[in-house]
């Protein structure tokens, strides 16, 4: 049997637990970064027909809605192709501008009357 002092055993076990905690922390941090790297390649689409909002990675110019199966083109005004990370970090000015554009689009479709 190997003889070991109490202080050496406590030090060894403390280092072992600390290394395990560090490994778990690194793993969770890397997994969180992986989500952001995956989101960089995805785009946020809004279906023109059923208004379903979905993420699509493979579509560059045309995307198929997973709910209704209709095709949405990048040049369609109402498909609202938005790169996902930019939408997540939009500035206040961009958010106000996007809200104004949405209100104008609703007015054009006759949903919301203009306030005077």
N, C-alpha and C positions, 0 to 999 in steps of 0.2 A: 504494500500500500504506500502511496506517495504521501509524505507528510508536507503539510502546507500551513503556514501561520494564518491566524484569523484576519489580520490586516491585509495580507496578500490575497486571500480568498475574497474578501469584501471588495478590494480594488479590482480584481479580475471580474467578478460578477457585475460590478458597477459599470466597468468599461464594456462588458458584453451587452448589458441592457441599454447603455447609451448608444452603442453601435447599432443595435436593433431599432431604437427609436429614430436615429438618423437615417437609417435605410428606409424606414416607413415614410418619413417626412419627404425624402428625396423622391421616392416612388410616387407619392401623391402630387408633388409639385410637377413632376414630369408628365403625369397623366393630365393635369390641368392645362399645361402648356400644349399638350397634344390636341385638346379640344379646340384651342384657338388656332392652331395650325390647320386643322381640318376645316374650320369655319372660314378661313381665308379663301378657300377654293369654292365655296358655295355662294349661291346668290339667292336672294329673297324674291320670290315671285308671288304675284296675286292674280288669280284666275279671273279672266274677264267675264266669264259666264256664271260661275257659282260663287265668286268672291272668296274662295279658299286661299289662304296664305300658306305657302310651303317653301322649303329649301330645295334647290336642285343644283347638283354639282356638275353633272355631265352636259347640261344644255348651255350652248353658247349663244345661239340665235333664236332657237325655238325650244320651248319646254312643254311637256305634257302634264296636265293637272292630274294628280293621283286620285282625286275625288271623282271628277266627272269625265276625265279622259280627253278633254278638249285641249287643243294646242294653243299656246300663247307665244306670240312673237316679241322679239326684243324691241322692235320699232313701234309696237302698239302703245299708245299713251297710257292706257289703263292697266297694262300688265304690271307696271311699276317694278321693273327690274332694278334692284338695289343690291349693291355688294354688301354682304352682311356685316363685316367688321366696321365699315364706314358708318352704317346705320347705328351701330352700337355706340359710336363715339361722336355722334353728330353734335356740332356746336349749336348754341342757342339760335344764332342767326339762320343756320340751315334748317333747324326745326321749325322756326317761324315761317320761313319761305316755303317749306313743304306743306305746312298747315294752310297757308294762303292758296297754294296750288290745289290742294284737296277741296277747299271751299269753293274755289272757282270752278272746278270740275263738277261738283255737286250742283252748283247754280246752272251750269250749262245743261245738265241732265234734267233740271227742273225739280230737284228734290228739296232744295232749301231756298226760300225767297230771300232776296237781298234786303238787308236792313238799311233804313234811311234815317 
